[in-house]
Amino acid sequence: MSKIFTNTTIVTVDPGNTVYYGAALVVDGDSIEAIGPTNDILTKYPDGEVVNCEGKVLFPGLINCHAHITATLNRGITEDFGFPPDLGLPIQTQSLLSDEELTIMALLGALEAIKSGTTTPVQNGAGIATYAQELAKTGLRWIFAESGRDAMTPPGWRPGEDVHEFSDDLRQEVLQRINDIFSEWHGAEDGLITCFPSAALTETSSPELLRSIRDMAEKHDVGYTIHLAQSRLEIESMMRLRGIRPAFYLYKNEFLGERLFAAHCRYVDPSEIALLGQTKSIITHQPAMAANRGVIPPIPALRAAGSPIAMGTDNNTQDMVEVMRIGLVTERIMRDDGKNPQPEDILRETTMGGAHAVRKTTEIGSLEVGKKADLLIVNALQPHLVPTTRIVSSFIHNGQPQDIESVMVNGEFVMRNHKVLTIDEAQIVREADAIGKRAWNEVIKRYPNAGFPTSVAPSSRNQSIQG
């Protein structure tokens, strides 16, 4: 049976940025069947399930092009110690988690994604197969960007530090993992899951790995991704060891191009900006995490050079509402311009920009007839949103995830009336809290002389989940 959302405002993000008022939207199966005046739609579709959305607004689902959802483990810690984080610990805390615990942290990230309006997350990480089955059950439209590196690095190595050797065996292990995730998951769940290959870091990727990742993406007709110019340390190391800046290293090895979306680009110089624009390489901008790191990437210059822009969260949080707001205000600061960008520009980069990055512009990113029914419903009758005279601006400047009451993916609700339907929210929150406290207390206990620069809450014996 069709679902008919009536008496509502519809923010389409179509080519004309059309906003419909007092309108209705029809979902039939997994797609948008019709949009028009409510009375006309009800006359044409008399048998559909009517969902009265008076006082509410339909937006396209948000697309998070750069997520590390298991990094929810590090909330409240790694946001405050720079990048790479200077925590004085010789191991990653995640290494103390069992597969079951890691899956809980991944589901915590998925839960926040749903509640903050993301319908398509790009999960960038190594070993996604560990928790892929549970992520598939969430009903989200996932991009599994299986990632790896072939650099040989010592214990305690931090991203951006010098790399001197690469390993054929490590490279083959990475490529096998990527092949395995493609074999099992690419196109699974009736097409809801897509796989992309990913090189983890510029400095930890040999020329051979870069070319293999690009070739794999071309073979499967998908995109690929990498972290690029995310720290001054990375720039210094690449210049010292290779004599060229990171973007030129990628260009030299034929890695730049229209299939690539490169995360961060915080420290690219004018020559790299021109090169990225010339090759039409996509930039995924993580403004909230960049602000935590104390930097504003040169997004206006990258955009002007010809690089399409998409948006993402990066570590620790999946809140794309906050991403849009911080993206807007930090770019205005950089431009010294209180008028540009406009909220509609930021929303477009978060929806259609994301759809372009994941190569699905004909399927998602806007609310148009024939596209997949990926949408979110915002209750606009909130003290911080009314009057709703220009709802896109109101929501980008003042909106909160709590304003989102329902989320639909592929024509199915994954959250309705604030209740997540595909994840046991209370259980995941309770277990994730226990896992995080247990793991961080354990790592501090193991390395009491490491100089860890802060304190953490004690783990509860009654809540602790042993790995």
N, C-alpha and C positions, 0 to 999 in steps of 0.2 A: 504494500500500500504506500502511495506517495505521502510524503510529509510536506505540509504547507505552513510556512512561517509567515504569519499575517500581521498587518498593522505595524510594520516595523520600519526602521531606517536601515538601508543597505549600503554599506561602503564597499563599492565594487573593486576599486583599484584597477579598473579597466583603462584603456589608453586615454580616455578623457577624464579620468578620476571622477566618474559619475557617482553621485550619492542620490539614492531614491528615498523619498519620504512617504509614509503611509502606504508602503508597498508590501508585496508578498513575494516569497521565493519558494519554488517547488523543488523538492528533492525526490527523484525517482531512482530507486536502486542506489548506485554509488555516485550519481551525477546530478548536476543542476539542470532541471527540465525547463523551467520558465521563471521569468522575473517580470513583474508588472504591478499595476494598481491592484490593491487587495480585492475590491469588488469584482473586477474583471477576472482575476485568477480564481476566485471562489466559484464564479459562474462556470468557468471552463473546467475546473477540477472539483466537482461536487462530492466526490467520494474519498478524498484524501484525508489523512489525519491532520487536523488543524492544531497548530501550536501558536497560541496568541502571544505575540511578542510586542505588545503595546508598551511603550516606554523603554524598549530595548533596541540594541543596534547589532546588526550582523557585520562582522569583519571577516576577511579571508584568514585562514589559519596562518600562523606565523611560522617562518622557516628558520631554524637555527643551524647555520652552516658550519659551526665549529664548536663541538661539545666534547667534554671529557667527563662523562656522567659518573664514573667511579670515583672521580676526584671530590665528590661530595664528602668523602672521608676527611678531607683537609679543611673543611669550613672553619673559619674563625682562627686559622693559623697561617696558612701560606699567603693570605691576602696582604699581610702586614710586614713581609720581610723581603720585598723586592723580587727581582727575577734575574738569574736563578735564585730561589730563596736561600738566604744565608742562615740556616738553622743549625749548623754544626753537627748534623746527624749523618752517620756513615751509611745508612740504609734508607730506603723508601718505606714509610709506614705501611703502605699497601702490601708489601711483601709478607706481612704478618697475618694477612687475612686468608682464610680458607676460600675455596671456590664458592661455597654457599654464602659466606659473608660478603664476598665481592659482588655476588649477584644481588644481595640486599641493597648494597650501596648503589648499584646500577639502577635498581628499581626505585630507589629514593630519588635519583635524578630524573627518571621517567615520570614519576609522580609530580614533581615540581614542574616539569615541562608541560604536562597536561593542564595543571591548575593555573599556569600562567599563559596559556593560549597557544603553545607550540603544537603544531600538527605534524611537522616534518623535522626531526632532529638528525643531524649528521654526527654520528658517534665516531670519533677519531681515537683509535687506541689499538694496542696489541693484545691479542687473545680474546677478541670479542666473542668467539665461539663459546667461551665459558658461560656466558649469560645470555646468549642470543635467543635461546628458546623462551626464556621468561620475558625478554623484551618484546618478542613477537606477539606474546599474549596481551600486551598493553593496547593493541589496536592502532598504534601510531604508525605513520608512514616513515619507516626508518631508512636511513642511508648508513650502511655499515662500512666505514672507511678503515679497513684493516691496515695497520701501520707497522713499520719496522725499520731497523737500521742494520747496517753491516759493519759498523765501526767497532773496533776493539777498544774498550774503555776500561779503566781501572775502577775498583770499588770506590765509591764516593764521588765519581766523576759527575760534574754538573753540566747541563746544557750550555753550549757556548764555549766550553773549555777546549783546549787543543786535542785534536785527533790525529794520530800518526799512522795507524794501520787499519786496514780493512780485511775482512775474512770472507773467503769464498763459501765456507761452510755456513757462516751466519747469513750470508746473502741467500743461499739456497733455502735455509730454514724460513726466512721471511717470505720468499716467493711461494714456498709450499703452503704456508699459513694462508696467504692471500688466495692462492688457488683453491684451497680447501673451503674457505668461507664463500667463495663464488660458487663452488660446486654444490654446497648445501643450501645456500640462502638467496642467491641472486634470483629475483623474480618470485620468491616464496610468498606465502600468504596472499595468493591471488594478486601478486604484483605490488603489494604494500612494501616489500623489502627490496632494496637495490643495494648492490655492493660496489664500492669504489676502491681501487688500490691507493695506498698512501705511503710516501716516504716520510719518516718521522721528522727528521731535522735536516737542514741543509748541510750542516757540518758533519753529520754522522752518515751521510749517504755517498757512497762511491759513484763514480760515473757509470759503472756497470749497473748498479741498483737503480739509478735514476732512469736510465734508458729502458730497463726491464719494466719499471712501473709505468712509464709512458706507453710502451708497446702493449702492455696488458690492457690499459685503458682503451687504446685504439682497437684492440681485438674485440673487446666487449662493447664498444661504442658507449663508454661512460666517461665521467670526469675523473680527476685525480687531484691529490692535495698534498701540501707540505707546510711546515712552519718556516717562515722566512723573516730574517732581520728582526727577531724579537728581542734581542738584547745587544747592548754595546759590546759585551764579551764575545758574542758570535762574530760581530764585524771585525773586531781586533784579531781574533783567532784566524779567520779566513784570510785576512790581509797578510798576516804574519806567515802562514803556512802555504797559502796558494797564490798570494800576490794579487788577488782580485776580490772584489766585494761579492757578497752572497748571490745577488741577483745575476751578476755576470757569470758566476760559476754555473748557475742553473742554465743560463742561456748558452754557454759554451757546450753544455751537455744536452742541448736540445730538449730541455724540460719546460721552458716557458711556452705559453700558447693558450688558445681559447678553451681548451679542456681543463686547464689548471685553475684551481682556486687556492691562492696562497694566503695563509693565515698570518695576521698581524702587520708585517711591513712597517714596524714602528720606527726603524732607523734607516730607511732607504734614503740615499742621497739623490740630487737632481738627475744624475745620469741613470740611476736605477729606475727612478720614476718614469723617465722617458722610455726606457727599455721595456718596462712592464706594460706601459700604455701602448707602445708600438706593437707588441705581441698580443695585445688584447687579453693578457692574463688577468683573471678575476681576483679581486682582493676581498677576503672575508675579514671584516672589521669587528673587533671585540672591544667596544668602547668602555664598557664597565670595568673589565679587567685591566685595560690599558690605563684607565684613570687610577686604579689601585696601584699600578706600577709607577705612577707619576709621569706619564707620557701621553701626548696626544699625537697619534699617527698623522701623517700628511695626507689625509683622505681627500681634501679638495684638489690638491695637486695631482694625486693619482687618478681621480675621476676626470679631471681636465685633460690629462695625458691620454685618456682612452681606456683606462681599466674599469670594467664594470665593478660595482661595489655590492657586496652582500653583507649580512650581519650575523653575529654569533655571540655566544656567551663565554667560551673558554672554560676555565676551571671553576669548581666549587658550587656554582649556582646555575640554574637553567632559566632564570627570569628574563624573558625577552621584552617584557614591558619596560623594565628598568633599562635594558640595553637600548631601546629606542629613545628613551628620555635622555640618557647620558650621551648617546650619539648625537642628538640634536644640540644639546647645550655645549658640549666640548668642541664641536665643529664651529659653532658660533663664536666661541672664545678664540679659537685659532684664526678665524677669519676677521675678528674684531668687527662683527656684523650681527646686529640683533634681529635681522630679517631673514637671513639665509644660513642653513637650509630651512625650508618650511616643513611642518609636521608631515604633510602629504609626501614630501620627498623621502623622508625617513621611513615612513610606512611602506612606500613602494620598494625601497631597497631591502626591507625586511620580508617582503612577500614576493613580488615579481623578481627582485634582485636575487633572492634565494632560489626561486624557481629556475632562473637562468643558470645559476651556479651548479645546481644538481641536474640540469638538462631536462627539465620537465615543464617548460613554459606553456605547453599546450594542455597540460593536465591540471596544474595547481598555480597558486599565487594570486588569483583574483576570483571574484564571484561573477562568473559569466556563464551563460547557457552553454552546455556541452562540457564544461569542466567538472572535475571531481568535486564532490561536496565535502570539502575541507573548510570548516568555518568555526567561528566562535561567536557566542552570544554574550553581549555586554549589557548588564543592567545599568542604564544611563541615569536612572533617577536616584542619584547619589548626591549628597551635599557638595562633594568636590567636583562634580561633573556638570551640574545644571547651572545656568541654562544651556541646553544642548544646541545652541545656535550654530556651532561649528565643531561637530563632535570629534573629528579626527584630531584637531588641535587640543580639545579638552582632554581627550584620552591620552595622547602622547605626553602632554605636560603634567597631567594630574591623575591619570588612571593608575589603578592598582590591580594586581592579579585577582584580588577578592571581588572585583567588579565583574569578572568573567564567571558567568553562572553555568554555561554549558559549552562543550566542545564536541564537534562532530568531525570524524575522519572517514572519508570514503562512504559517506551516507549513513554511518553508524555513530551513535553517541558513545564517546568514551568518558564523558562527564556530563551529567544532567542535573540541573538544579543543585549545583555545588557538590554532588556526590560522584566521586570517581567510580566508574562501573567495572573497570578492568584490573584494579589493584586494591588490595586491602590496605587502605591508607593508615589506619590506626596501628595495625600490626607492623607495617614497614617502618613507620616513624619510630615506634618503640624499639624495634630491633636495631635499626640503624644507629640510634642514639647510644645504645649499649655497646655496639660494635666499635663505634668511634672512640668512646671513652676507654674501652678496654685496650684497643690497639695503641692509642697514643700514650697511655700510662705504661704499657709494656715496653715501648721503644725507649721511653725516658728511663725506665728502670734498668734496661739492658745497657744503656750508655750514659751513666750518671755524670761522666766527666766530659761529655761532648759540648757543654756550654749552650744547651738549649735555652733560647732567650726569653721564654715566658713560662707560665704555669698553665696547667689544664685541670679541669674538674676531675675529681676522683671517679673511678669506675664503681658502679654499684654491684656488689656481690650477687644481689638478687636478680639484676638485669643482665649481668655479663653473659656473653655468648662466646664460648671458647672455640677457637679455630682448630 
